[in-house]
Every structure is written in C-alpha cells, then in structure tokens.
Amino acid sequence: MTALDRLLTEALPTGTFGHALPEKPRVLERPSLWTPSEQAAHVAALEAELDRLEGRGTGKPELRVIDGEAA
C-alpha cells in the first residue's frame, strides 16, 4: 500500500474534538400566512397603484413627443 492509498483510506475529519456533535439549529417561528381576503386586498391595492403609475386600465397609453427625425 502506497502513502497515497493510506491517505485516501483515512476518514475525513469532522472538525470536532472527540466526535462532539454540533449544536442543533434553532427552528425559527414560521411567519403567519395571509388569509385569502388579505391577499385579495393586497393584490387590489397593488393593481390600483400600477394602474395609476402606468396609465393601465384607461384605454389610452401615455405617449410623449420626441423631437427629431423618425427612426
């Protein structure tokens, strides 16, 4: 058996002294889920703001005049 073979057959180090087990991670509290009525109200508020900002829902796109030659 060569030195490389002996090295490859050794166990991988765990990084613990005396095979101590690491502390278990704490389980974080799960955030509360939204109710369907809360979700619907949130979506409606977002869509209303997008309509206001983008001019959606009015049927008329917001156009602007660009001076110069046509592309």
N, C-alpha and C positions, 0 to 999 in steps of 0.2 A: 504494500500500500504506500503510495507516494504522499508527500506532505500535502499536496492539493486535495487528494482523496480524503485524508484525515480532516482537513479543514472543512470540506464540503459536507462531511457526515456529522459535524458537530451541530448541536441545537442552536437555533437563533436566539440571541439574548433578548430577554423580555424587558430589560431596563428596570427591573425591580430587584431589591435586595432580599434574598431569602424567599423568593417567589411570592412576595406580598401582593395581594390583589388591589388594584386601584379603587378609589372611592367611586361608588356608583353615581352617575349623573342624576341631578335632581330633575324631577318631572315638573315642567312648568305648567302652570294652570292654563287651560285652553281658553282662549277668548270666547265670549258669548257669541253665538251665531245670531244673525239678524232674522227677524220674523219676515214672512212674505210681505206683510203690509209695510214694514220698514224698508224692505228692498224696493218695493214699488214706488214709495215716496222718494227714495234716493234717486232712482232712475228718472223719475219725472222731473226732479229738480235739476239733474244733470242735463237732460234733454232741453229743458226750458232755457238753461244758460247757454247751451250750444246754439239753440235757435236764435237767441239774442245776439251772440257774438258773430255767428257766421251768416246770419240772414236766412237760415233754413226755415222752411215752412211758409215763407211769404210768397213763394211762387216767382219772385223776382231776384235774380242774382245781383249781388252788389258789384257793379262794374266801375272801372275807372279809366279815364282817358290818358293815353300815353302819347306824348308829343314825339314826333319824329317819323321816319319812314316805316312803312309796314314791313314786317319780317318776311 
